[in-house]
Amino acid sequence: MKRVDGVDISAEMLNVAQTKGVYANLYESDLTQKLPVEDGAYAGVVSAGTFTHGHVGPDALEAVLTVLRPDGRLVISVNAKHWDARGVETVLERLAPLITEDIREDIAIYDAATGDDAADRVWLLTLRRA
């Protein structure tokens, strides 16, 4: 198995993650700041929930891309409601020199939900580091 590390701004969430027994390292860190690992340390980064609900804005993408090695991949989801409201497109344009591939897929979040968020959609974003 490859090394899996985790990052969260909350020590409480990192304590929960520690109980899973799958993380080599857990870092309490703010994704909008330089992450406490070497640049180019990872072949891939996956984020679930962090960008989806707008908890972290798109400006954090630069710090995350920095820890990817050349040709490394980043996969995140961004709720469609937040895509325009948080200026994701503008940030991606600014970061274009760091990206060689940009794949976007529009996906329904829920299959059979009811209520206010039942029709919510997400952009699944896959970026490849230059």
N, C-alpha and C positions, 0 to 999 in steps of 0.2 A: 504494500500500500504506500502511496505517496504521502508526503507530509501534508497535513491539513492544519492550518492555523485559523484562529478566529479573532475578530475585532468587534468591540462594542464600547460605547461611551459609558455604559452602566456596569458597575462592579457586580450588581445584583444579577444581571443577565449573564455575565461571565461565570458567576458561581453556578448558575443553572447549566451552562454549557459544559463546565468542568465535569459535571456528573455524568455526561454522555460517554466519556472515556474515548473520544475520537480525536481530540485536538492535541497536537504536539505543543503548541504555544497559544496562549490567549493574551490579547493585548487590550488594555483599557485605553482607548484612544478616540479622539474626535476625528472623524473622516474628512473634515474640512481642513485639517492640519497635516503636516508631513507625518506619515505613518512611521512607527518605530521599528522599521525593518529596512534592509538595504534596498536601494533602487535596483529594479530588475530581479528581485528575489523569487518571483513566482511565475509559473507557466500559465496559470489561470486564476481568475478571481470570479466568484459567484456571490451575488447578493440577493437574498430573499427577504422582501418586506421593507428594507431600508429606504429604497427610492420609491417603492410602490405607492405608499401613502403620503409621500411628501415630507416624511420625517427629516430627511436630509436632502438638501437641494442639489442641483446638478453641478455646482461649483466643486463638490467633493470628487467629481470624476477625475480631475487632474491628479490629485494625490493618489487615487487608486490606480490610474494608468501608469504612474511613475514606478510603482512596485512590480509592474509586469515586465518580464524580459521581452526583448524584440520577438515579435511573432506570437507573443502571449495573448490570451483571450480573456475578455471581460464579458460576463453575461449578467444582466440585471433586468428587472421589470420596473416600469414606471407607469403608474396609473394615468390614463389618458387625460383625466381632469387636471392633473398636475403638469403634464407635458408642456402645455402652452403657458399656464399660470406661473410656472417656475422658470420658464425660459430655457428649457432643455435644448431646443434647436440652436439657439444663440451660443450656448456653451459648446455644443458639438462643433459648430463652425469655428469657434476660437481654438479648439483642441485638434482641429483637422490635421495639423502637421505631425501629431503623435499617433495618428490612426491610419492604417492601411486598408481596413475593411470595416464597413458599417452596415450591419444587417438589422432590419427592423421588421417585426411581425406583430400585427394587430390581433389580439386574442381576447376573447370573452373571459372574464375572471370566473364567473359562476355558470354552471351548466343548468341548474334547475332551482335557482334562488327566487325568492319573492321579496318584496320590500323596496325601499328607496335605492339600494345599491345593486339591485338584481341585474340591471343592464350595463353595469360598469365594464369597461374595457381596459386593457393594459397593453403597453408597447413592450414587447420582449426585445431587448437591445443587445446585440452581440457585436463587440468591437474587437479588432485585432490591432495590437500595438505595433507601431512602425519600428 
